[in-house]
Amino acid sequence: MKIAVIDDERPARRELIHQILEVLPGSQIGEADSGASALELISSGDFDLLFIDINLNDMEGTTLAAAARRMMPRAQIVFATAYSQYAVKAFELGVNNYILKPFDPERVRRVLEKCRKDLERSSPAQPAGRLAISSDRKIVLLDISRIVYVETCGRSCLIHTTEGDHTENQLLGEYEKRLSPQGFFRIHKSYLVNLNYISEMFPWANNSLAVKMQGFEKNILPVSREKVKNLRQLLGL
């Protein structure tokens, strides 16, 4: 799941991100500390879920939520606030839920589970544990647990599994949406990896990192610098 946490207080962002990763360890999380930076963040990519603080320094969270709803109609939006009276305003704006500060882990877990289920209901149905792809003029059902990583290949994507490779004419962002809840993380604009198959992580160019995947140790996959922090969190490093 791709999630944005928008709050002008860094400790609040850190705590909420920690609680999110406890529930959904495969999530890709972006941060913004103001309304302006939030608009820049959400305009740069499609998010599944937005946590928005009501009181931002430069913008009301309600204003940002209304803008986000126009930009990403499918996204789930959750208000984060210290004031329970904003719950009514949340539902007037079509916001999906709210959480109160200080964050209660059980409440955060329930909200995340509800948002995840709502997103699944609004997405095309997939057989449990399988990924349906169109390959060689036929539909192939791949066991998600056997997918090691996915990479861009021209205008298509190459899906590497423990049993062989498959090519599908699809954008990597679509696989990211479908596989992030299953423990996959986009380490680079060109690579989406199954965290369970990372065998090595080591320093790479420009003060970044690279990884190797089980069964594909000859291939070095670079990690974008802006992804390093989230990857370390996901791996518990």
HUFENCOR-V421088 format. One record per residue. RES is the residue in one small letter. SS is DSSP state (~ for helix, > for strand, _ for the rest). PHI is phi in radians with two decimals (999 if undefined). Layout:
RES	SS	PHI
RES	SS	PHI
This chain:
m	_	999
k	>	-1.77
i	>	-2.21
a	>	-1.97
v	>	-1.96
i	>	-2.05
d	_	-2.77
d	_	-1.40
e	_	-1.86
r	~	-1.05
p	~	-1.03
a	~	-1.16
r	~	-1.09
r	~	-1.06
e	~	-1.15
l	~	-1.17
i	~	-1.06
h	~	-1.03
q	~	-1.19
i	~	-1.08
l	~	-1.19
e	~	-1.18
v	~	-1.59
l	_	-2.18
p	_	-1.10
g	_	-1.60
s	_	-1.28
q	>	-1.78
i	>	-2.07
g	>	-1.87
e	>	-2.17
a	>	-2.54
d	_	-1.92
s	_	-2.80
g	~	-1.13
a	~	-1.11
s	~	-1.20
a	~	-1.16
l	~	-1.09
e	~	-1.14
l	~	-1.12
i	~	-1.32
s	~	-1.39
s	_	-1.59
g	_	-2.98
d	_	-1.65
f	_	-1.82
d	_	-1.50
l	>	-2.56
l	>	-2.12
f	>	-1.76
i	>	-2.10
d	>	-1.21
i	_	-1.15
n	>	-1.87
l	_	-1.65
n	_	-1.07
d	_	-1.89
m	_	-2.83
e	>	-1.25
g	~	-1.05
t	~	-1.13
t	~	-1.14
l	~	-1.12
a	~	-1.09
a	~	-1.11
a	~	-1.17
a	~	-1.10
r	~	-1.12
r	~	-1.23
m	~	-1.32
m	_	-2.37
p	_	-1.03
r	_	-1.38
a	_	-1.15
q	>	-1.47
i	>	-2.16
v	>	-2.20
f	>	-1.41
a	>	-1.97
t	>	-2.64
a	_	-1.60
y	_	-2.14
s	_	-1.18
q	_	-1.15
y	~	-1.31
a	~	-1.05
v	~	-1.11
k	~	-1.06
a	~	-1.02
f	~	-1.30
e	~	-1.12
l	_	-1.50
g	_	1.39
v	_	-1.27
n	_	-1.37
n	>	-2.96
y	>	-2.61
i	>	-2.28
l	>	-1.77
k	_	-1.56
p	_	-1.16
f	_	-1.21
d	_	-1.64
p	~	-0.95
e	~	-1.18
r	~	-1.14
v	~	-1.06
r	~	-1.05
r	~	-1.11
v	~	-1.14
l	~	-1.09
e	~	-1.12
k	~	-1.13
c	~	-1.10
r	~	-1.08
k	~	-1.16
d	~	-1.12
l	~	-1.15
e	~	-1.13
r	~	-1.18
s	~	-1.54
s	_	-1.80
p	_	-0.99
a	_	-1.16
q	_	-2.18
p	_	-1.00
a	_	-0.99
g	_	1.30
r	>	-2.15
l	>	-2.11
a	>	-1.54
i	>	-2.26
s	>	-1.77
s	>	-2.46
d	_	0.95
r	_	1.10
k	>	-2.55
i	>	-1.60
v	>	-2.01
l	>	-1.75
l	>	-1.67
d	>	-1.27
i	~	-1.02
s	~	-1.15
r	~	-1.79
i	>	-1.42
v	>	-1.56
y	>	-2.82
v	>	-2.18
e	>	-2.34
t	>	-1.24
c	>	-2.52
g	_	1.17
r	_	-1.67
s	>	-2.11
c	>	-2.23
l	>	-1.86
i	>	-1.78
h	>	-1.66
t	>	-2.12
t	_	-1.20
e	_	-1.98
g	>	2.44
d	>	-1.92
h	>	-2.38
t	>	-2.01
e	>	-2.38
n	_	-1.39
q	_	-2.62
l	_	-1.36
l	~	-1.08
g	~	-1.04
e	~	-1.21
y	~	-1.16
e	~	-1.04
k	~	-1.09
r	~	-1.36
l	~	-1.87
s	~	-0.95
p	~	-1.15
q	~	-1.74
g	_	1.62
f	>	-1.78
f	>	-2.45
r	>	-1.49
i	>	-1.47
h	>	-2.81
k	_	-1.03
s	_	-1.91
y	>	-2.38
l	>	-2.13
v	>	-2.05
n	>	-1.46
l	~	-1.02
n	~	-1.21
y	~	-1.83
i	>	-1.20
s	>	-1.82
e	>	-2.54
m	>	-2.44
f	>	-2.64
p	>	-1.04
w	>	-2.45
a	~	-1.08
n	~	1.00
n	~	1.03
s	>	-1.91
l	>	-2.26
a	>	-2.44
v	>	-2.28
k	>	-2.12
m	>	-1.93
q	_	-1.00
g	_	1.51
f	_	-2.33
e	_	-1.11
k	_	-1.33
n	_	-1.71
i	_	-1.74
l	>	-1.87
p	>	-1.27
v	>	-1.91
s	_	-1.07
r	~	-1.00
e	~	-1.29
k	~	-1.71
v	~	-1.05
k	~	-1.06
n	~	-1.11
l	~	-1.11
r	~	-1.03
q	~	-1.07
l	~	-1.13
l	~	-1.58
g	_	1.25
l	_	-1.81
